[in-house]
Amino acid sequence: MILEALTTVLAALVSSYLIWLVAKRKQKDGEPPIVPFWIPWLGSGLQYQKDPITFLRKQEKKYGPIFTVFMGGSYFTFVTDPFTHPIIAKESKVLNFRICTIPTIKKVFDFTRRGVDVPTMGGLMVKYMQGHWLETLVSKMMGNLQKVLLHGSYNNTEWATTGLLHLVETVMCTAGFKSLFGEYPASSGVDNNKLHHKIVEDFVKFDKAFPLLVQGRPISSLKGVKESRANMWKFFTMDEIHKREMVYEMVEQYAKKLEEDQELEQLKKELYCVNWAAMSNTLLSAFWALYYILKHPEAMEAANVEIQRMLKETSQCVDGKSEINFTRDDMAKMTVLDSIINETLRLDISSSLLRQALQDYNLKVVSADRSYKIRKGDKLMTLFQLTHYDPEIYEQPDQFKFDRFLNSDGSPKTDFYKKGKVVKFFLQPFGSGVSKCPGRYWAVTELKQLVILLLLYFDFKLINPEQEIKMDQIRVAFGSLPPNIDPQVQFKRRVIV
Ligand code: HEM
């Protein structure tokens, strides 16, 4: 009886597998080759996840600069040719970005995007993340960073020990949250310090779970994550925004808009998502920038020289009484810091260009000198890590070289080549085209500000400089890669005489 039942189940499984094999997608004339796979749903997912770069390089060698990979129940057509990336980025009408993000946003942040053509915050982000508005945010952030660093628990002239990532998360998350979402006035009775401590804790818990949520793990199966998200939602309600002071104009304007549209439930979830986008990559990149500076004394020396030069040029001094303030223009002139930040982003960011074809499309692949047919509904994918770690574009791509983005006269280096041809998209940590990060200008100044203030006011050293720290590939295609361990550092506030 049992044997009979088992045989029936086995026969059903074998026949469904055979049907699946027959029905599986076949390469049609003019289409990119399909990487063979034999496991239903998973496809090549496990090999990709284990080491995406090695996996993609292997396929590129075998199939050329464009090939289709099946994983997690979907087909992704990878384009590895950097000369074709600008073509994909430009074709925003047929190759849509936002449609690809709808399921992930729903799964992770629990709201539905307001249409495939509506940018984040209805376009307000683009307006408020540049020009004179951005200048006010930059100045606020500089002030808030100094408050956190110089007037809180870090204001200690004795050596203290902590994890570098923990330090960066605490400082950047607190200052960033205050700059965007303001603070409760003293009269409210809310203890802002305690609150920020909780916000950092909740943010970090959710952020660590982010890649698992993207992979489809139910939020309730991850201990405390649903609660952390719910805690954070509370701060983004209309009522709480009204109670706080110094809220950034962009947030106030968006809250007003959603109030008019009677979409207040959406407000807290969208703002939470924006807050996550603003913090997640920035914190991890700040960590890596400081880590590389601590590991490379020549980078620290060059950064210190540039910071001192800018202090002189702006007639400021570190007297421990007045705050240091560099404008965006001042910071734009700091090309050494620019190069350090660019080199950090080249190494730590795994950004992508993900697009879905809204209709059948012929993609011209430059290095193959021919076009490929892309079917309506197909997903096109580019992993910029392949360019960022390409030894033909960057010599010794695994190494941190602080001056990689500097010419010999100290000006920014922007010409990089492959096979003798200029690579236009040589550095894309912020993505490209319509999905290019709207917060990129702010992000770069935040990173510079943290480096400037820490180098000016603190002495730092890695406790174990020989310890090998690796980048965890768990967030491939989703931004900054976290370190596999949090290296311990010693730090103390410098005594100003
Ligand atoms: C080092 C820091 C940062 C990096 C590396 C980074 C990177 C990126 C990348 C690669 C994307 C595009 C995603 C895609 O194409 O799939 C993106 C989107 C986005 N970023 Fe950033 N980002 C950073 C900081 C920020 C900051 C500070 C903000 C906010 C102030 C921000 C807000 C956003 C938003 C809202 C989007 C979504 C845009 C959309 O869906 O249209 N990011 N970011």
Residues whose N, C-alpha, C, O or C-beta is under 5 A from the ligand:
A	BS01	HEM	P119 T120 V274 A277 A278 N281 T282 S285 I349 S351 S352 P429 F430 G431 V434 S435 C437 P438 G439 W442 A443
